[in-house]
Amino acid sequence: MNLSATLLLAFGMSMDAFAASIGKGATQRQPRFSDALRTGLIFGTIEALTPLVGWGLGTLANQVVLDWNHWIAFVLLVFLGARMIMEGVRGGANDEEPCRRHSFWLLVTTAFATSLDAMAVGVGLAFLQVNILWTALAIGCATLIMSTLGIMVGRFIGPLLGKRAEILGGVVLIGIGCQILWSALGA
């Protein structure tokens, strides 16, 4: 695979994380760049690791992962999205509330759910002549950039949406989960 194909793949794989990051940035009250970078690092690291895992599984020809990865992503994203919607309906953030950071484990779970497609890509890459380490690194770097940007874009969208930002973030996560499931079942 040439450099341009690798970069296109990397940025394509980062789009789910970008959308989820916009939702997360919108639910935080004025996230700092350090919060955005933290999210980007978590998402990027997991997005870089999952194609490696997928490649390893692909070399073992483990069809089970391919058969179930879209269901796992769907369930995780719907669960996280529903949780965000319930928190938004209960009251959401109010103006006196200090800047809220998403927990490490919530970010890891979201990152894992949005990166399962990268694991499936890794399985496919096991059958091609690619340098999986460079490809995984490109995917991770693209996701780091896009997730960090997503949080910062969400920072500006959040104040416009007010208390509805958490609900919108949950809807985005559920939408990503449904899109992953639809793509897998429609293929």
Secondary structure, DSSP 8 states (H G I E B T S, - for coil): --HHHHHHHHHHHTHHHHHHHHHHHHHSSS--HHHHHHHHHHHHHHHHHHHHHHHHHHHTT-HHHHHHHHHHHHHHHHHHHHHHHHHHHHT---TTS------HHHHHHHHHHHTHHHHHHHHHHTTS---HHHHHHHHHHHHHHHHHHHHHHHHHHHHHHGGGHHHHHHHHHHHHHHHHHHHHHH-
